[in-house]
Amino acid sequence: MRLHISLDGDLVTELDRRAGTRQRSAYIAAALRQALEDDRRWEDVESALGSRPDSGHAWDDDPATWVRAQREADGRRAG
């Protein structure tokens, strides 16, 4: 599908420097895909906020000790 968009001259100069005048559309499409995927990920993160309680975890009293115990219990870890 064709679109008509307006861009600042400096932005087009940088686009051409990076992608070349014959690859503008492909570069913009890849950048847009990445931006949309980032937006979807942030929506997932934001929708998960608050889904876990802020307290009542095994690590609440002493997080460092809890982490150390987790590491020591993992036989795949060296040392």
VENPE-V322415 format. One record per residue. N is the residue number from 0. SS is DSSP state (h for helix, s for strand, l for the rest). PSI is psi as a letter, one per 20 degrees, with the letter a starting at -180 (999 if undefined). NEAR is the number of other ideal C-beta (glycine too) atoms within 10 Angstrom. Layout:
<<N & SS & PSI & NEAR> <N & SS & PSI & NEAR>>
This chain:
<<0 & l & q & 2> <1 & l & q & 4> <2 & l & q & 6> <3 & l & o & 4> <4 & l & q & 5> <5 & l & p & 6> <6 & l & q & 12> <7 & l & q & 8> <8 & h & g & 7> <9 & h & h & 8> <10 & h & g & 10> <11 & h & h & 13> <12 & h & g & 11> <13 & h & g & 12> <14 & h & g & 17> <15 & h & h & 14> <16 & h & h & 8> <17 & h & g & 11> <18 & h & h & 16> <19 & l & q & 11> <20 & h & h & 8> <21 & h & i & 8> <22 & h & j & 13> <23 & h & g & 15> <24 & h & g & 11> <25 & h & g & 11> <26 & h & g & 14> <27 & h & g & 15> <28 & h & g & 10> <29 & h & g & 12> <30 & h & g & 13> <31 & h & g & 10> <32 & h & g & 10> <33 & h & g & 10> <34 & h & g & 10> <35 & h & h & 10> <36 & h & g & 10> <37 & h & g & 10> <38 & h & g & 10> <39 & h & g & 10> <40 & h & g & 10> <41 & h & h & 10> <42 & h & g & 10> <43 & h & g & 9> <44 & h & g & 9> <45 & h & h & 9> <46 & h & h & 9> <47 & h & i & 9> <48 & l & p & 7> <49 & l & i & 8> <50 & l & i & 6> <51 & l & q & 8> <52 & l & q & 7> <53 & l & i & 7> <54 & l & r & 5> <55 & l & j & 7> <56 & l & q & 11> <57 & l & h & 10> <58 & l & i & 12> <59 & l & g & 10> <60 & l & g & 8> <61 & l & n & 11> <62 & h & h & 11> <63 & h & g & 8> <64 & h & g & 10> <65 & h & g & 14> <66 & h & g & 11> <67 & h & g & 11> <68 & h & h & 13> <69 & h & g & 12> <70 & h & g & 10> <71 & h & h & 10> <72 & h & i & 8> <73 & l & o & 8> <74 & l & i & 5> <75 & l & i & 4> <76 & l & q & 9> <77 & l & q & 3> <78 & l & 999 & 4>>
